[in-house]
Amino acid sequence: MEKKEVIIIGGGLSGIMAARTLLNKGIKDILIVEKSRSVGGRLATRRIDKGIADHGALFFTVRSSELQKDVERWLEAGWVKRWFGNPYPRYTSVNGMNALAKQLAETIPVKQNTKVSAIRDRRDGPLEVELENGETISADHCVVTAPAPQALSLLKGMEQDELSTISFAPCFVGMFTLEGPSSIPEPGHLDDELPQGVERVVDHHKKGISQSVTVSVYMTGEWSKKNEQFEDNGVLKEIQKVAERYLAEGSEIAGAELKRWRYAEAETVIRKPFIETGCDNRIIICGDAFLREQDEAGRTRFESAYLSGISAGERVAEKRKGI
Ligand SMILES: Cc1cc2nc3c(=O)[nH]c(=O)nc-3n(C[C@H](O)[C@H](O)[C@H](O)COP(=O)(O)OP(=O)(O)OC[C@H]3O[C@@H](n4cnc5c(N)ncnc54)[C@H](O)[C@@H]3O)c2cc1C
């Protein structure tokens, strides 16, 4: 059986930050196991026609000194830019948010296209991480970063009262390619005075990440919940009606795609950066729904995932020293 010191389940931002923290502390025998074909999770960008469109996080804000320091490095490296917002800037990756995740994960060992099906925790041996492909990897510590409802299903048989209090709202996002410009004003982001059920509308060309004009329409959690039972075509048709309102004269919609996020934003959060469970607390659960006690924003976002991942990595490093 393959053995690792630390297995991190999920290659979203919190998993990437947990891994980077461990590597910075000299703990190298680690592995991220990610079910998708690339890292990033909800930092998601899709190639559509000749352009690209973000369909998860669009930007991030910064309140903590940790993220501020990293953002200065990322600005210098040309990975991110200020998109809009004064005095509180919204930063975005210059090539779509997924590119930032890939840049951050460059030196981290990742096993992609691999879904974890369960974690077995036997008192008399290492943790056993069972994969859907039938393999098992053993580990001394495990960091679980999947959204809480998915994390719960991996931890069957373990007491998980706290984790089960977290619930997530869905979010449906329509992505459209346009022949011609949109009427969305610079800088390409609208979140005010929108039709009912619409959370935000974005022009990625004006955002500066897409050569051709692509527009993403983000529906509210409430709208997405109400439309969960309908098929993709019907849902996309409804969202396209919104996109059509933002066509400049003479422009047309040339292509449309839908992304359904089942777990987009936590409706309830936990005011701790992670929780520990299992024999000797060898399993750490973290992610964007785990907030620091003094978190001012009080909601799930890029920065909460970033900080939770760092705290989880630091905790594993402490445990290794027997603290
Ligand atoms: C539509 C949308 C818009 C958003 N907009 C913004 C925004 O503008 N600004 C902002 O700050 N935040 C925004 N967010 C929130 C932000 O994207 C998230 O808070 C953050 O990316 C979450 O990171 P995470 O690592 O905690 O979780 P995730 O990114 O969800 O990562 C979890 C990873 O675990 C993997 N995984 C799950 N189960 C398994 C398994 N069994 N085996 C292996 N891998 C598994 C998943 O594939 C995923 O890659 C948005 C989110 C969505 C969905």
The ligand as a Gaussian input file, in Angstrom:
#p B3LYP/6-31G(d) Opt

LIG

0 1
 C      -20.288000      30.669000      -8.483000
 C      -19.302000      31.087000      -7.437000
 C      -18.911000      32.413000      -7.369000
 C      -17.997000      32.812000      -6.390000
 N      -17.574000      34.104000      -6.384000
 C      -16.630000      34.488000      -5.492000
 C      -16.043000      35.778000      -5.561000
 O      -16.316000      36.560000      -6.486000
 N      -15.133000      36.138000      -4.610000
 C      -14.746000      35.273000      -3.604000
 O      -13.922000      35.661000      -2.764000
 N      -15.247000      34.014000      -3.560000
 C      -16.157000      33.603000      -4.469000
 N      -16.640000      32.319000      -4.459000
 C      -16.203000      31.428000      -3.387000
 C      -14.795000      30.832000      -3.615000
 O      -14.696000      30.355000      -4.920000
 C      -14.604000      29.699000      -2.619000
 O      -14.816000      30.203000      -1.303000
 C      -13.229000      29.018000      -2.633000
 O      -12.728000      28.887000      -3.942000
 C      -13.390000      27.669000      -1.962000
 O      -12.163000      26.971000      -1.912000
 P      -12.089000      25.576000      -1.141000
 O      -10.726000      25.038000      -1.348000
 O      -12.535000      25.750000       0.283000
 O      -13.191000      24.642000      -1.812000
 P      -13.264000      24.084000      -3.313000
 O      -12.730000      25.084000      -4.256000
 O      -14.656000      23.608000      -3.491000
 O      -12.266000      22.848000      -3.313000
 C      -12.634000      21.571000      -2.877000
 C      -12.016000      20.555000      -3.832000
 O      -12.272000      19.250000      -3.344000
 C      -12.484000      18.399000      -4.457000
 N      -13.202000      17.231000      -3.950000
 C      -14.451000      17.172000      -3.403000
 N      -14.748000      15.914000      -3.022000
 C      -13.674000      15.155000      -3.343000
 C      -13.371000      13.763000      -3.190000
 N      -14.246000      12.902000      -2.646000
 N      -12.164000      13.314000      -3.637000
 C      -11.255000      14.169000      -4.198000
 N      -11.491000      15.498000      -4.360000
 C      -12.679000      15.978000      -3.937000
 C      -13.296000      19.254000      -5.414000
 O      -13.235000      18.766000      -6.738000
 C      -12.603000      20.617000      -5.247000
 O      -11.563000      20.790000      -6.175000
 C      -17.511000      31.870000      -5.437000
 C      -17.889000      30.531000      -5.540000
 C      -18.774000      30.141000      -6.540000
 C      -19.147000      28.686000      -6.667000

